[in-house]
Amino acid sequence: MEEPEASKLLETKKTSYKKAETIFQRFKTESRAGKHIQTIQMERSSFPSFGDNMVIVLIYLLALVVAQVVTASHNLELGFVMYTGIFLVMLFHSASLQDEKFAYLLMSMMALPILGMVGLSMPIKVVGSLTWFLAVAVFILGASYAIIKVQELKPEDIGLKLGDPKVQILIALSGVLLGGLEYMILKPDPLIPHFTLKWVLIGGSILIISTGIAEELLFRGIIQGNAEKVFGNAYGLLFASIVFTAMHLIWKSIPDMIFIFAVALFYGYAFQKTRSIYGVIFSHGIANTFLLLILPFLLG
């Protein structure tokens, strides 16, 4: 009788030990999970909220607008100082952030004050000419290339994929209508000396490279792409469209600003739905070709 009782006692102790071990392991697991959750919460609390981030980028954007207004009032020295200051603040701010997505958005916006400085460094006589468009495009493409490399963006991340060719062609052809509508607002002088096929092809190629490829890569592919990661699709689209509009104050026309904002929303929405910038590249280039090269001769 003693042997079975001893065996039962041994089994009972084993069961108790197993339960104790299970409870201990569960406690360790829950403790680690609790610490992990606490760490995540602490990291999240160290990041600014959605509203804080939006306020910050809008302050930067307002500063850029003020710099443009100062420059447009022919205070070139102060404008250059402001652009330089904005760039340096953005540089140090983005480097100090723990939130990588927001840091990348600020990094992509750093191209904007650089463009302001580039514009101020050019001779007055070339501003607004085809030479000016081409020179600015070189700096935009250079800045975009640097951002793409640093952020390790893939071609599909920035819209460099074809998508549905029919849809892209339809988007591209919208440039004819958009160019005509904007001409009715601005009625600019032509950028080419003669209305010949040669000059239209040369000028059109420059405008497709500068306002099409360069601007759409930066504003839609990079800035809007980063803004969507921080603010979501709707607010990312809205923010990128505001940025694009703000960078076109050179025309000094409120009706045109409203028109450009509407076009920016259209281009941004097309990019969101297709994740391709090819259609908007050609639409933008074609629109400016009609606006600045063709319609001034036909309707001017």
N, C-alpha and C positions, 0 to 999 in steps of 0.2 A: 504493500500500500504506500510505503514511503517513496518508492521510485516514481510512480505516476504523479504523486503530489509534487515531487521535486521537479519533474518534467514540466508540469503545468506552471509551476512558479517560474521556471526558466523561460517558458514561452511568453508568460505574462510580462516578464522583464524585457524580453526582446521586443515585444509589441510596444511597450512603453518607450523604449529607447528609439524605436523607429518613428513613433509619433512625435517624440521630442525633437528628433533630427529633422522631420518634415516641417515642424513648426519653426525650427531655427532657420532652415533653408528658405522658407517662405518669408520669414522676417528679414533675412539678408536681401532677398530679391526685392521685397517691397521697399526696404530701406534704400537700396541702390536706385530703384525706380523713382522713389521720392526725391532723392538727391538730383537725379537726372532731370526730373520735371522742374525742380527748383532752379537748376542751372539754366534750363531753357527759358523759364519765366524771367530770370535775371537778365539773360541775354536780350530777350524781347523788350524788357523794360528799358534797356540801354539804347534801343532804337527809337527814333522819333516816330510819332504816329503818322497816319495818312495825312491828317490835317496839317501837322507840323511840316511835313515834307512838301506839301503843296504850297504852303505859305513861303517856305524858303525859296523854292524855285521861282515863284511869282515875284519875290523881292529881287532876285537876280535878273529876271526878265525886265522888271520895271527899271532897274539900274541901266540895263542895256538900251532901253527905249530913251531914257534921259540922255545917255551918251550920244545916241543918234540925233536927238533934238538939238543938243549942244553943238554937235558937228554941223548939222544943217544950218545953224545960225552963224556959221563961219568962224566959230571959236575952235579952230582946229587943234591948238595946243592943249586946251582943256579936255577936248574930246579924246585925244590920244592918251592923256593921263588917266582919264576915266576908264577907257577900254583896258589899259594896262593894269590898273588897280583891280578891276572886276576879274580879269584873267588870273591874277595872282591870288586873290581871295578864293576863287573857285579851285585853284590848284591845291592850296593848302587845306581847304575845307574837304575836298574829295579824298585827299591823302589821309585825313584824320578819322574818316568815318569807318565804323564797324559794319554798317549795312552796305554790303557789296553792291546790291542792285541800285541803291540810291547814289552811291559813289560813282557807279558807271554812268548814271543819268547826268550827274554834274560834269563828269569827264567829257561826255558827248556834247554838252552845252559849252564847254570851253572853246570849241571851234568858233563860236559866235563873236566874242570879243577879238579873237585873232583876225576874223574877217574885217571887223571895224578898223583895226590897226593897219591891215593891208590896204584897205580903201584909202586911208589917210596918207599912206606913203606914196601913192601914185600921183603923177602930175595931173593938175586940174583938167588939162585939155583931153586926157584920155578917159576921164570918168564918164561912164555911160556909153562909151564906144564899144565896138566889137573887141578891140584890144583889151579894154577893161574887163569885159565879160570873160575873155579867155584867161587873163591873168588871175582873176578871182577864182576861176574854176580850178586852176593848178593848185592853189592853196587849199581850197575845199577838198579836193581829191587827196592831197597830201595829208591833211588833218584826218580825213575819213580813214585813210589807210592805216595811220598810226593808231586810231581808236580801235579799228577792227583787229589789229595785231595784239594790242594790249588786252582787249576784252575777249580775245580768242573766238571771235564770231565766225560762224560758218556761212557760206554763200546763202543757204536757205534762211538763215537767221535775219538777213538784211534784205530779203526779197529778190535775190539773184537766182530765181528759178522761173521757168517759162509759164507754167500753169496751163490753162486752157487757151490755145492760140486765138480762138474766135473772140473770147471775152477780152483778151489783151488788145486785139485789133480794134474792137468797139471802143474801148477806153482810149486808145491812141487817137482815134478819129474824132473824139470829143474835143480835141485841141482846136479843130477848125472853128467850131461854134464858140468855144471859150475865148479864142483869140479875137473873133469878131465882136463879141460882147464887150471885151475889155477895150477894144479900139474905140467903141462908141462912148466909153467913159473918158478915156485919156486923150485920144486923137494925137498921138506922139508924132514927131518928125521921124523919117526913115533913118536907119543906121547905116544904110549903104548909099553910095553916091549915084548909082545908076540902077534902073530897074531892068536888069538883064538876067538871063538864066544863070550865068556864071556867078554874079554877085549874090543872087538868091541862094544858090547851092553853097557857096562859101559861108555866107552869113548864117544860113540855116544849120549847117554843120556845127558852127561855133556855138550857136544857141542851144542845139540839142546836147552838146557836150557840157556846156556851162550851166544852163538852167534846167536841162533835163537830167542828164546823168549825175552831175555833181550835186545839185540841190536835192534831187529826190533820194539819192543815196544817203545824204546827211540827214535831211529832215524827216523823211519817211522811214528809210531802212534802219537808221541808227538812233536818232532822237526819239521818234515815235516808238520804235521797238523797245528802247529802254524805258520810256515813259509807261508803256503798257505793263511792263514787269513790276513797276512801282505802284501805279495808280489803277491798273486794270484797263480793259479795252476802251470803255466809254470815256473815262477821264484822261487816259493816255492819248486818245485821238483828239480830244478837246484841247489838251495842253499843247500838243505838237502843232495843232492848227493855229493856236494863238501865237506860238513862237514864230512860225512861218510868216504869219501876217505882220508881226512886229518887226521882222527883219526887212520888210518892204516899205518902210516909211519914206523911202527916198522919193516915191512918187508924189507925196504931199497931197493926197486926195482922199477924203473920207469915203466917198462913194466907192473908190477903187479898193480901199481897205476892207470894206464890207464885202465886195466882190471877191477879193483875194481870200478872205476868211472862208467864204462859201466854197471856193475852189479847193482850198486846203482840206476842208471837211470831206469833200468829194474824193480827192486823191487819197486821203488817209483811210476813208471807208473802203475804197477800192483795194487798197493795200491790205486792210484787215481781212477782207473777204477772200482775196485771191492769194495772199502772202507773196505777191510778186510786184516788183516795181517797174517791170518792163513797159506795161501799158501806160502808166503815169509818166514815165520818162519821155516817151514819144509824144504823149498828149501835151506835156509841159513845153517841150521843144517846139512842137508844131504851133501851139498857141502863140508863143513868142515870135515865131517866124512870121505868122500872119500879122501879129500886132505891130512888130517893129520893122518888118522888111517889105511885106506885100501890100497890106491895106493902106498904108500911108500914100502909096503911089496910085492905087485904084480909087480910093475914096477921099484922098486929101485935096 
